[in-house]
Amino acid sequence: MQRFSSCLNLILYFTLTMCVSCKTRPSHYLIGTWHMPLGNQDMIFKSDSRARGIFNDMVVADTFDIKYRLNEHMVPNQIDLYNFKIGILKGKALAGILEHVSKDSILLDFHPIESWAEADSARPKAFNPENKRYLIKQP
């Protein structure tokens, strides 16, 4: 009976450990390349909290490497883009919201911030029709 109880405790421990670790891993749906048809921009999200933005505009073409963090425990989900090293966002961050619309599409909306202290007050509470960005996942 003691042996059975030990096995049961071990199974319970591994089950709980796996459930907790699932919630702390980066979201797999976000990882990959996302294309914004309006604005001709790509965002590449990696599993290590790094991202790359690529602008293919006829006026401005630029590539930048940044970091991101995603909080899926809030509704709408929160996403922050930070560690901009070039361009008009150098030294700033973008506090945003994200909606996982479908398997292959997301909505994003951001507000620039100077410091993390203003992130919660500056972050959009809902998607603004003029500012939201619709992205489609690329194969």
C-alpha positions as CSV (number, residue, x, y, z in Angstrom):
1,M,0.0,0.0,0.0
2,Q,2.9,2.4,0.8
3,R,4.4,1.7,-2.6
4,F,1.1,2.5,-4.3
5,S,0.8,5.8,-2.3
6,S,4.4,6.8,-3.3
7,C,3.6,6.1,-6.9
8,L,0.4,8.1,-6.7
9,N,2.3,11.0,-5.1
10,L,4.9,10.9,-7.8
11,I,2.3,11.0,-10.6
12,L,0.5,13.9,-8.9
13,Y,3.7,15.8,-8.5
14,F,4.6,15.4,-12.2
15,T,1.1,16.3,-13.3
16,L,1.1,19.5,-11.2
17,T,4.6,20.4,-12.4
18,M,3.6,20.0,-16.0
19,C,0.4,22.1,-15.5
20,V,2.4,25.0,-13.9
21,S,5.2,24.9,-16.5
22,C,2.6,25.0,-19.3
23,K,1.3,28.4,-18.0
24,T,4.8,29.9,-17.8
25,R,6.0,29.0,-21.3
26,P,5.8,31.5,-24.1
27,S,2.6,31.1,-26.1
28,H,3.3,29.0,-29.1
29,Y,0.6,30.6,-31.2
30,L,2.5,33.9,-31.3
31,I,5.8,32.4,-32.4
32,G,6.5,32.8,-36.1
33,T,6.1,35.4,-38.8
34,W,3.1,37.7,-38.9
35,H,2.3,39.9,-41.8
36,M,0.3,43.2,-41.7
37,P,-1.2,43.7,-45.2
38,L,-2.0,47.4,-44.5
39,G,1.3,49.0,-43.9
40,N,3.4,46.2,-45.4
41,Q,5.0,45.2,-42.1
42,D,6.2,41.9,-40.8
43,M,6.7,40.9,-37.1
44,I,8.7,37.8,-36.3
45,F,8.1,36.5,-32.7
46,K,10.7,34.0,-31.3
47,S,10.3,31.7,-28.4
48,D,13.0,33.5,-26.3
49,S,11.0,36.8,-26.0
50,R,12.9,38.4,-28.9
51,A,11.2,39.8,-32.0
52,R,12.1,41.4,-35.3
53,G,10.1,44.1,-37.0
54,I,10.5,44.6,-40.7
55,F,9.0,47.7,-42.5
56,N,8.7,47.4,-46.2
57,D,7.2,50.8,-47.0
58,M,8.2,52.6,-50.2
59,V,9.1,55.6,-48.1
60,V,10.8,53.9,-45.1
61,A,12.4,50.5,-45.2
62,D,13.8,49.3,-41.8
63,T,14.5,46.3,-39.7
64,F,14.8,46.4,-35.9
65,D,15.4,43.7,-33.2
66,I,13.4,44.1,-30.0
67,K,12.1,42.2,-27.0
68,Y,8.5,41.4,-26.1
69,R,6.5,40.1,-23.2
70,L,3.1,38.7,-23.3
71,N,0.6,38.6,-20.5
72,E,-2.3,36.2,-21.4
73,H,-3.9,36.4,-17.9
74,M,-5.4,39.8,-18.7
75,V,-8.4,40.5,-21.0
76,P,-7.6,41.7,-23.6
77,N,-4.1,40.1,-23.5
78,Q,-1.3,42.5,-22.8
79,I,1.8,42.7,-25.0
80,D,4.8,45.0,-24.6
81,L,7.5,45.7,-27.2
82,Y,10.7,47.2,-25.8
83,N,14.4,47.5,-26.1
84,F,14.3,49.6,-29.3
85,K,17.8,50.6,-30.2
86,I,17.1,52.6,-33.3
87,G,14.5,54.9,-34.8
88,I,11.9,57.1,-33.2
89,L,11.2,54.6,-30.5
90,K,14.8,54.4,-29.3
91,G,14.8,54.2,-25.5
92,K,11.0,53.9,-25.4
93,A,8.5,51.0,-25.3
94,L,5.1,50.2,-26.7
95,A,2.4,49.1,-24.2
96,G,-0.2,47.2,-26.0
97,I,-3.1,44.8,-26.2
98,L,-3.4,41.7,-28.3
99,E,-6.4,39.6,-29.4
100,H,-5.9,36.1,-30.8
101,V,-8.7,36.3,-33.4
102,S,-8.1,32.9,-35.0
103,K,-5.4,30.3,-35.5
104,D,-3.8,32.5,-38.2
105,S,-4.7,36.1,-37.2
106,I,-4.2,38.6,-34.3
107,L,-5.1,42.2,-33.6
108,L,-2.6,44.5,-31.9
109,D,-3.0,48.0,-30.6
110,F,-0.2,50.0,-28.9
111,H,0.6,53.3,-27.2
112,P,4.2,54.5,-26.8
113,I,5.5,55.0,-23.3
114,E,8.6,56.7,-21.9
115,S,8.8,54.5,-18.7
116,W,7.2,51.3,-17.3
117,A,5.6,53.4,-14.6
118,E,3.1,54.7,-17.2
119,A,2.4,51.4,-18.9
120,D,-0.9,50.6,-17.2
121,S,-2.4,54.0,-17.6
122,A,-1.2,54.4,-21.2
123,R,-2.0,50.9,-22.4
124,P,-5.2,50.8,-24.6
125,K,-8.2,49.3,-22.8
126,A,-10.0,48.4,-26.1
127,F,-9.0,48.3,-29.7
128,N,-9.1,51.7,-31.4
129,P,-10.4,51.4,-35.0
130,E,-7.8,53.9,-36.2
131,N,-4.8,52.3,-34.4
132,K,-5.4,48.6,-34.3
133,R,-3.3,46.4,-36.6
134,Y,-4.5,43.2,-38.1
135,L,-1.7,40.6,-38.7
136,I,-1.9,37.3,-40.5
137,K,0.4,34.4,-39.7
138,Q,2.6,33.3,-42.5
139,P,3.3,29.6,-43.3
